[in-house]
Amino acid sequence: MKLVQCSEDKFKKDFLPMIIDLWCGDKFIPNNSQHNEWLCKKIHASFIDFGTALCAYTENDEPIGYILYKHDTGMEGVTFSGKIAHIIQFGLFEQYRNKGIGTKILNEACNNIKNNKGECLYTDTYAGGKNNDSMIYYIKRGFIPIAYHLGENGVNDFGQVYFYKIL
């Protein structure tokens, strides 16, 4: 496996099906121009706003998965700038899950952030259903849950859980 920091174009080309699945699920309609425009703008905004896509590939250059994170390293002399980073999206194609690859990608992202003076990494996921696996994943890798939000009026089935990890 090799890890590569991808450009926005390569990221979209290699991982678009997973990006759609993670951000849109079954609500995405490929021939809906508004859906396509929204998705392209969202991806672009992630990159333009200090986003980094750390992508994993097989030795034959087949895409495995990625972590998309933001780390604004801040302005020199501003003490609070550059201390935190945030995972925007993290995923692996199904055939590569539960093999330690995600942990390698996450660890490399943590090292990159720490080497750029980052001190803390945040993320969030939803509680309930199959998302419980995500919560367990982050907790096993040293993330600490800090907040839980029930969603609109507190009545939906899935609450949002926020995590942080000191680097």
N, C-alpha and C positions, 0 to 999 in steps of 0.2 A: 504494500500500500504506500502511496505517496500523497503528501499533503501539499496543496498549492493554493496560494492566495489568488483568487480568480478576479478577472475584470467583470464588470457588469454584464457585458455581452456574452462572455463565456459562461458565466453563472446562469443566465437566462437560457442559453442554448442547451446546456447540459442538465439542468435541474428543473426546467419549467413544469413538468408533470407533478413533481413533488411540491414545488412552490404553490401551484394551484391547489393541490390537495390540502396542504397545511393552512393556507390563507383563506381558501374559498370552499373547500369541500365539494359537495355535490351541487352547490349553488352556482358554480361557474358555468356559463354557457359560451362555448368556444366561438360561435358565430355572432355573438352579441358584441358589437363594437364598443359599447360603453364598458362592458366587463373587461375587454382586452385593454382598453385605454387606461382604466383604473389600475389594473394589475401592473402595466408597464410603468405608470407614474409611481406606484407604491414601491416597486423595486428600485427605480431610479432615485426616489427620495431617500431610500435606505442607504444607498451608496453616496449620494451627495451630502448626506448628513453624517459623515464620518463612519460609514459602514464598511465592514470588511467581511468578505466571504472566504472563509477557509474551507477548501473543498478537498475531499478525499477521492482518489482514483486508484483503480487496480494498476498493476504494472503494464496492462494493455490499454490504459487510458479510458477504461469504462468508469463512469461516475458511480460512486458509492454513496456519498452523503456530504453534508456540509453543516457548518455553523455560520450564521450571519449575525454579526454583532456590531455594536456601535461603541467606539471609545474615542471621545473627543479629548485629545491629550491636553487641551487647554492652552491658555496664554501664559507665557513666562511671567512670573511674578504674581500670578493670581493663585493664592494658596489652595482654594477649593477646586480649581479646575484640574481635570485629568485624573481624578482619583477614582471615578467609577466608570464602569462599562455595563452594557446591557445586551443580553442575548435577544435578538429580534426573532430569529427562527432557527431551528435545529432539527435536522432529520436525516434519516438513512433510508435507502431503498430497502424494502422488506427482507430480501434475501441476505442482507448484510447485518441484520439486527442480532443482538445477543451474542456477539463474537468479540466484544471488547473494542470495536472500531470507534463507536461513539465516544467512549471514554478517552481514546487516544486523541480524537479531534478536540474534545472539550479541554483536555489537559494542554494541548498545544495552544489553543486559544487563550487559556489562563496564563500560560507562560508568556505569550506575546503581549498580553495586556500588562502583566507584571513588569516585563522588560521595558515597557513604555510608561512606567511610573504609575500604572493603575494599581489600586489597592483593594477594590471590591468589585464583584461581578453580580449583577442582578438578573433575574429572569422571572417569568410567571408561567403558570399553566392552569388548566381547569381541573377541578376535583370531580370525581364521579366517573363511573363507567370505565372505559379503557384508559382514561387519562390518569387513573390511579397509578399506573405503571410509570408515568412521567414523574409523578410526585416522588415515588419510591426511588427512581433513578437519581434525581437530584439530591435527595437526602443521603443516599449511599455515597455520594461523591462530595459530601461535606457542605452542601447548601443547607441553610437554615430557613425554615418557613417563618415569615414575619407578619403576614396579613392575609386575611381571607375576606373576599367580597362576594356576597350572594347574588349579585346581579340585579337586574331591574326588579324593584319592589321586593327583593329577597325571596322570590317564589319560583325561580327557575331551578332546574335539576342540577345545574353545574355552577359551582362557585369558582371564582378565580383565586388562586393562591400565589402569593409573591414569595420569592426566595432570594437570599443573598449568600455570598461566599467571600470571606476575607482571603485575599491572595497573598 
